[in-house]
Amino acid sequence: MKTSDFLDLTHTAHADLFASDQPVWTALRNIGTYLTRCLQPRILGHVAPSAHIGEAVFIDEGTVVEPHAVIKGPAWIGKN
């Protein structure tokens, strides 16, 4: 089963993570390398003062990180 059997990648900026000729789950082993290569740490959403956000984390607009949450990274958290 190919990626296109599960996902419509026309609506994501991360289509490069998925090889079209490979099973969709093969992307799992590539996530770390992909984030190391593409991640630009930035916080566009709201982070509670008591939350802890690691260095390699991107948080997009509209996302709320609740009090006492811990995000170590690498992590890419999308909008809302």
N, CA, C and O atoms as CSV, one atom per row, in Angstrom:
chain,resi,resn,atom,element,x,y,z
A,1,MET,N,N,0.839,-1.178,0.000
A,1,MET,CA,C,0.000,0.000,0.000
A,1,MET,C,C,0.884,1.242,0.000
A,1,MET,O,O,1.797,1.367,0.817
A,2,LYS,N,N,0.608,2.147,-0.914
A,2,LYS,CA,C,1.406,3.355,-1.088
A,2,LYS,C,C,0.869,4.501,-0.235
A,2,LYS,O,O,-0.249,4.453,0.279
A,3,THR,N,N,1.694,5.522,-0.105
A,3,THR,CA,C,1.309,6.724,0.640
A,3,THR,C,C,0.004,7.302,0.104
A,3,THR,O,O,-0.859,7.704,0.885
A,4,SER,N,N,-0.148,7.348,-1.194
A,4,SER,CA,C,-1.347,7.937,-1.803
A,4,SER,C,C,-2.622,7.157,-1.468
A,4,SER,O,O,-3.722,7.687,-1.622
A,5,ASP,N,N,-2.490,5.917,-1.015
A,5,ASP,CA,C,-3.654,5.149,-0.574
A,5,ASP,C,C,-4.198,5.651,0.763
A,5,ASP,O,O,-5.345,5.379,1.116
A,6,PHE,N,N,-3.363,6.387,1.504
A,6,PHE,CA,C,-3.735,6.852,2.838
A,6,PHE,C,C,-3.844,8.374,2.958
A,6,PHE,O,O,-4.687,8.881,3.698
A,7,LEU,N,N,-2.995,9.101,2.232
A,7,LEU,CA,C,-2.872,10.541,2.453
A,7,LEU,C,C,-2.971,11.348,1.166
A,7,LEU,O,O,-2.531,10.911,0.103
A,8,ASP,N,N,-3.555,12.526,1.284
A,8,ASP,CA,C,-3.535,13.528,0.215
A,8,ASP,C,C,-2.474,14.539,0.629
A,8,ASP,O,O,-2.713,15.358,1.516
A,9,LEU,N,N,-1.317,14.491,0.004
A,9,LEU,CA,C,-0.186,15.333,0.400
A,9,LEU,C,C,-0.189,16.709,-0.252
A,9,LEU,O,O,0.778,17.459,-0.118
A,10,THR,N,N,-1.258,17.046,-0.952
A,10,THR,CA,C,-1.317,18.359,-1.601
A,10,THR,C,C,-1.590,19.474,-0.600
A,10,THR,O,O,-1.483,20.649,-0.953
A,11,HIS,N,N,-1.936,19.142,0.627
A,11,HIS,CA,C,-2.287,20.147,1.636
A,11,HIS,C,C,-1.265,20.230,2.773
A,11,HIS,O,O,-1.594,20.697,3.864
A,12,THR,N,N,-0.060,19.791,2.534
A,12,THR,CA,C,0.960,19.820,3.580
A,12,THR,C,C,2.275,20.356,3.039
A,12,THR,O,O,2.598,20.186,1.863
A,13,ALA,N,N,3.013,20.995,3.905
A,13,ALA,CA,C,4.350,21.461,3.549
A,13,ALA,C,C,5.382,20.356,3.758
A,13,ALA,O,O,6.573,20.571,3.533
A,14,HIS,N,N,4.935,19.177,4.187
A,14,HIS,CA,C,5.855,18.099,4.554
A,14,HIS,C,C,5.746,16.876,3.654
A,14,HIS,O,O,6.044,15.762,4.085
A,15,ALA,N,N,5.335,17.067,2.446
A,15,ALA,CA,C,5.194,15.941,1.512
A,15,ALA,C,C,6.521,15.232,1.261
A,15,ALA,O,O,6.536,14.041,0.950
A,16,ASP,N,N,7.635,15.953,1.392
A,16,ASP,CA,C,8.949,15.347,1.156
A,16,ASP,C,C,9.266,14.216,2.140
A,16,ASP,O,O,10.129,13.380,1.873
A,17,LEU,N,N,8.582,14.197,3.251
A,17,LEU,CA,C,8.800,13.151,4.243
A,17,LEU,C,C,8.315,11.790,3.742
A,17,LEU,O,O,8.793,10.751,4.196
A,18,PHE,N,N,7.378,11.801,2.817
A,18,PHE,CA,C,6.751,10.571,2.333
A,18,PHE,C,C,7.210,10.241,0.915
A,18,PHE,O,O,7.044,11.049,0.001
A,19,ALA,N,N,7.779,9.068,0.737
A,19,ALA,CA,C,8.168,8.602,-0.591
A,19,ALA,C,C,6.938,7.992,-1.252
A,19,ALA,O,O,6.301,7.106,-0.682
A,20,SER,N,N,6.604,8.460,-2.449
A,20,SER,CA,C,5.366,8.018,-3.101
A,20,SER,C,C,5.352,6.529,-3.439
A,20,SER,O,O,4.283,5.928,-3.540
A,21,ASP,N,N,6.522,5.935,-3.614
A,21,ASP,CA,C,6.584,4.531,-3.999
A,21,ASP,C,C,6.798,3.594,-2.806
A,21,ASP,O,O,7.012,2.396,-2.990
A,22,GLN,N,N,6.741,4.128,-1.600
A,22,GLN,CA,C,6.976,3.341,-0.393
A,22,GLN,C,C,5.699,3.263,0.456
A,22,GLN,O,O,4.830,4.127,0.337
A,23,PRO,N,N,5.581,2.256,1.295
A,23,PRO,CA,C,4.445,2.211,2.217
A,23,PRO,C,C,4.462,3.440,3.132
A,23,PRO,O,O,5.531,3.944,3.478
A,24,VAL,N,N,3.293,3.912,3.517
A,24,VAL,CA,C,3.172,5.139,4.298
A,24,VAL,C,C,3.958,5.070,5.603
A,24,VAL,O,O,4.503,6.085,6.037
A,25,TRP,N,N,4.031,3.928,6.224
A,25,TRP,CA,C,4.700,3.799,7.518
A,25,TRP,C,C,6.212,3.939,7.430
A,25,TRP,O,O,6.858,4.109,8.464
A,26,THR,N,N,6.800,3.877,6.250
A,26,THR,CA,C,8.245,4.063,6.148
A,26,THR,C,C,8.656,5.488,6.516
A,26,THR,O,O,9.822,5.733,6.828
A,27,ALA,N,N,7.719,6.422,6.483
A,27,ALA,CA,C,8.020,7.801,6.897
A,27,ALA,C,C,8.427,7.859,8.367
A,27,ALA,O,O,9.179,8.748,8.764
A,28,LEU,N,N,7.940,6.926,9.171
A,28,LEU,CA,C,8.240,6.946,10.607
A,28,LEU,C,C,9.738,6.889,10.877
A,28,LEU,O,O,10.227,7.575,11.774
A,29,ARG,N,N,10.467,6.092,10.125
A,29,ARG,CA,C,11.905,5.976,10.374
A,29,ARG,C,C,12.678,7.195,9.869
A,29,ARG,O,O,13.859,7.351,10.181
A,30,ASN,N,N,12.018,8.059,9.090
A,30,ASN,CA,C,12.686,9.241,8.535
A,30,ASN,C,C,12.365,10.537,9.283
A,30,ASN,O,O,12.930,11.583,8.963
A,31,ILE,N,N,11.478,10.486,10.264
A,31,ILE,CA,C,11.025,11.716,10.926
A,31,ILE,C,C,12.181,12.458,11.602
A,31,ILE,O,O,12.303,13.673,11.444
A,32,GLY,N,N,13.015,11.763,12.336
A,32,GLY,CA,C,14.129,12.421,13.035
A,32,GLY,C,C,15.062,13.146,12.096
A,32,GLY,O,O,15.413,14.302,12.331
A,33,THR,N,N,15.466,12.477,11.037
A,33,THR,CA,C,16.356,13.084,10.043
A,33,THR,C,C,15.678,14.257,9.350
A,33,THR,O,O,16.298,15.296,9.126
A,34,TYR,N,N,14.414,14.091,9.015
A,34,TYR,CA,C,13.649,15.150,8.350
A,34,TYR,C,C,13.573,16.396,9.232
A,34,TYR,O,O,13.812,17.506,8.755
A,35,LEU,N,N,13.246,16.225,10.506
A,35,LEU,CA,C,13.152,17.366,11.404
A,35,LEU,C,C,14.505,18.039,11.604
A,35,LEU,O,O,14.583,19.266,11.665
A,36,THR,N,N,15.563,17.251,11.706
A,36,THR,CA,C,16.902,17.826,11.852
A,36,THR,C,C,17.244,18.690,10.646
A,36,THR,O,O,17.865,19.742,10.791
A,37,ARG,N,N,16.848,18.258,9.474
A,37,ARG,CA,C,17.151,18.986,8.236
A,37,ARG,C,C,16.246,20.196,8.026
A,37,ARG,O,O,16.725,21.231,7.562
A,38,CYS,N,N,14.969,20.108,8.347
A,38,CYS,CA,C,13.987,21.125,7.954
A,38,CYS,C,C,13.473,22.024,9.075
A,38,CYS,O,O,12.940,23.099,8.800
A,39,LEU,N,N,13.619,21.614,10.308
A,39,LEU,CA,C,12.998,22.346,11.411
A,39,LEU,C,C,13.673,23.680,11.673
A,39,LEU,O,O,14.890,23.748,11.846
A,40,GLN,N,N,12.887,24.728,11.702
A,40,GLN,CA,C,13.338,26.054,12.101
A,40,GLN,C,C,12.617,26.374,13.407
A,40,GLN,O,O,11.447,26.755,13.374
A,41,PRO,N,N,13.280,26.231,14.560
A,41,PRO,CA,C,12.602,26.460,15.832
A,41,PRO,C,C,11.967,27.850,15.883
A,41,PRO,O,O,12.593,28.857,15.551
A,42,ARG,N,N,10.708,27.868,16.309
A,42,ARG,CA,C,9.967,29.125,16.380
A,42,ARG,C,C,8.665,28.885,17.131
A,42,ARG,O,O,8.074,27.809,17.036
A,43,ILE,N,N,8.228,29.875,17.866
A,43,ILE,CA,C,6.959,29.768,18.586
A,43,ILE,C,C,6.041,30.881,18.101
A,43,ILE,O,O,6.275,32.058,18.373
A,44,LEU,N,N,4.992,30.492,17.379
A,44,LEU,CA,C,4.008,31.435,16.860
A,44,LEU,C,C,2.703,31.369,17.643
A,44,LEU,O,O,1.885,32.286,17.563
A,45,GLY,N,N,2.505,30.304,18.392
A,45,GLY,CA,C,1.297,30.129,19.189
A,45,GLY,C,C,1.503,30.667,20.596
A,45,GLY,O,O,2.451,31.407,20.856
A,46,HIS,N,N,0.612,30.290,21.497
A,46,HIS,CA,C,0.675,30.741,22.888
A,46,HIS,C,C,1.214,29.613,23.764
A,46,HIS,O,O,0.709,28.490,23.739
A,47,VAL,N,N,2.249,29.935,24.537
A,47,VAL,CA,C,2.835,28.962,25.455
A,47,VAL,C,C,2.672,29.504,26.872
A,47,VAL,O,O,3.118,30.611,27.172
A,48,ALA,N,N,2.041,28.730,27.733
A,48,ALA,CA,C,1.857,29.124,29.134
A,48,ALA,C,C,3.224,29.314,29.794
A,48,ALA,O,O,4.163,28.577,29.491
A,49,PRO,N,N,3.344,30.286,30.686
A,49,PRO,CA,C,4.630,30.563,31.338
A,49,PRO,C,C,5.235,29.354,32.065
A,49,PRO,O,O,6.458,29.245,32.155
A,50,SER,N,N,4.413,28.461,32.574
A,50,SER,CA,C,4.949,27.308,33.300
A,50,SER,C,C,5.249,26.116,32.389
A,50,SER,O,O,5.703,25.079,32.871
A,51,ALA,N,N,5.008,26.242,31.106
A,51,ALA,CA,C,5.333,25.159,30.163
A,51,ALA,C,C,6.827,25.196,29.864
A,51,ALA,O,O,7.461,26.247,29.952
A,52,HIS,N,N,7.379,24.044,29.512
A,52,HIS,CA,C,8.794,23.970,29.136
A,52,HIS,C,C,8.886,23.529,27.674
A,52,HIS,O,O,8.391,22.466,27.301
A,53,ILE,N,N,9.525,24.360,26.858
A,53,ILE,CA,C,9.684,24.062,25.435
A,53,ILE,C,C,11.174,23.912,25.144
A,53,ILE,O,O,11.961,24.809,25.446
A,54,GLY,N,N,11.557,22.790,24.564
A,54,GLY,CA,C,12.954,22.549,24.219
A,54,GLY,C,C,13.418,23.430,23.069
A,54,GLY,O,O,12.640,24.206,22.513
A,55,GLU,N,N,14.683,23.303,22.722
A,55,GLU,CA,C,15.288,24.149,21.694
A,55,GLU,C,C,14.799,23.834,20.283
A,55,GLU,O,O,14.580,24.757,19.498
A,56,ALA,N,N,14.626,22.596,19.950
A,56,ALA,CA,C,14.285,22.196,18.580
A,56,ALA,C,C,12.782,21.974,18.440
A,56,ALA,O,O,12.332,20.862,18.163
A,57,VAL,N,N,12.007,23.048,18.634
A,57,VAL,CA,C,10.551,22.931,18.588
A,57,VAL,C,C,9.968,24.068,17.753
A,57,VAL,O,O,10.339,25.229,17.926
A,58,PHE,N,N,9.058,23.727,16.851
A,58,PHE,CA,C,8.294,24.707,16.088
A,58,PHE,C,C,6.836,24.566,16.505
A,58,PHE,O,O,6.269,23.475,16.454
A,59,ILE,N,N,6.231,25.683,16.920
A,59,ILE,CA,C,4.817,25.700,17.304
A,59,ILE,C,C,4.123,26.748,16.447
A,59,ILE,O,O,4.456,27.931,16.519
A,60,ASP,N,N,3.170,26.324,15.646
A,60,ASP,CA,C,2.531,27.211,14.673
A,60,ASP,C,C,1.418,28.055,15.296
A,60,ASP,O,O,1.045,27.864,16.454
A,61,GLU,N,N,0.905,28.982,14.509
A,61,GLU,CA,C,-0.135,29.923,14.924
A,61,GLU,C,C,-1.371,29.204,15.449
A,61,GLU,O,O,-1.749,28.146,14.947
A,62,GLY,N,N,-1.988,29.786,16.456
A,62,GLY,CA,C,-3.240,29.269,16.975
A,62,GLY,C,C,-3.098,28.093,17.925
A,62,GLY,O,O,-4.083,27.664,18.525
A,63,THR,N,N,-1.908,27.574,18.070
A,63,THR,CA,C,-1.687,26.440,18.960
A,63,THR,C,C,-1.486,26.951,20.381
A,63,THR,O,O,-0.801,27.950,20.598
A,64,VAL,N,N,-2.081,26.266,21.340
A,64,VAL,CA,C,-1.960,26.629,22.753
A,64,VAL,C,C,-1.250,25.496,23.481
A,64,VAL,O,O,-1.678,24.343,23.429
A,65,VAL,N,N,-0.170,25.835,24.154
A,65,VAL,CA,C,0.539,24.866,24.989
A,65,VAL,C,C,0.152,25.177,26.430
A,65,VAL,O,O,0.439,26.257,26.947
A,66,GLU,N,N,-0.493,24.227,27.059
A,66,GLU,CA,C,-1.077,24.399,28.386
A,66,GLU,C,C,-0.013,24.462,29.486
A,66,GLU,O,O,1.126,24.040,29.283
A,67,PRO,N,N,-0.395,24.992,30.652
A,67,PRO,CA,C,0.530,25.061,31.787
A,67,PRO,C,C,1.118,23.687,32.127
A,67,PRO,O,O,0.424,22.671,32.097
A,68,HIS,N,N,2.392,23.686,32.446
A,68,HIS,CA,C,3.158,22.518,32.900
A,68,HIS,C,C,3.421,21.492,31.795
A,68,HIS,O,O,3.956,20.419,32.074
A,69,ALA,N,N,3.058,21.798,30.556
A,69,ALA,CA,C,3.375,20.883,29.450
A,69,ALA,C,C,4.882,20.885,29.222
A,69,ALA,O,O,5.558,21.879,29.490
A,70,VAL,N,N,5.401,19.765,28.727
A,70,VAL,CA,C,6.813,19.647,28.393
A,70,VAL,C,C,6.912,19.134,26.967
A,70,VAL,O,O,6.385,18.066,26.652
A,71,ILE,N,N,7.587,19.890,26.096
A,71,ILE,CA,C,7.837,19.463,24.723
A,71,ILE,C,C,9.345,19.524,24.535
A,71,ILE,O,O,9.923,20.609,24.457
A,72,LYS,N,N,9.978,18.368,24.463
A,72,LYS,CA,C,11.430,18.310,24.406
A,72,LYS,C,C,11.983,18.558,23.006
A,72,LYS,O,O,13.016,19.212,22.859
A,73,GLY,N,N,11.319,18.051,21.989
A,73,GLY,CA,C,11.787,18.192,20.628
A,73,GLY,C,C,12.817,17.130,20.275
A,73,GLY,O,O,13.335,16.455,21.164
A,74,PRO,N,N,13.114,16.976,19.019
A,74,PRO,CA,C,12.580,17.809,17.957
A,74,PRO,C,C,11.084,17.574,17.776
A,74,PRO,O,O,10.603,16.442,17.835
A,75,ALA,N,N,10.363,18.664,17.556
A,75,ALA,CA,C,8.918,18.572,17.380
A,75,ALA,C,C,8.430,19.684,16.479
A,75,ALA,O,O,8.918,20.813,16.535
A,76,TRP,N,N,7.471,19.351,15.656
A,76,TRP,CA,C,6.818,20.308,14.766
A,76,TRP,C,C,5.325,20.219,15.057
A,76,TRP,O,O,4.693,19.208,14.749
A,77,ILE,N,N,4.761,21.260,15.643
A,77,ILE,CA,C,3.353,21.261,16.011
A,77,ILE,C,C,2.646,22.260,15.116
A,77,ILE,O,O,2.978,23.445,15.114
A,78,GLY,N,N,1.675,21.785,14.357
A,78,GLY,CA,C,0.988,22.603,13.361
A,78,GLY,C,C,-0.009,23.593,13.946
A,78,GLY,O,O,-0.121,23.748,15.162
A,79,LYS,N,N,-0.730,24.258,13.050
A,79,LYS,CA,C,-1.699,25.284,13.432
A,79,LYS,C,C,-2.836,24.707,14.253
A,79,LYS,O,O,-3.297,23.586,14.037
A,80,ASN,N,N,-3.268,25.521,15.202
A,80,ASN,CA,C,-4.434,25.234,16.044
A,80,ASN,C,C,-4.349,23.885,16.743
A,80,ASN,O,O,-5.261,23.514,17.483
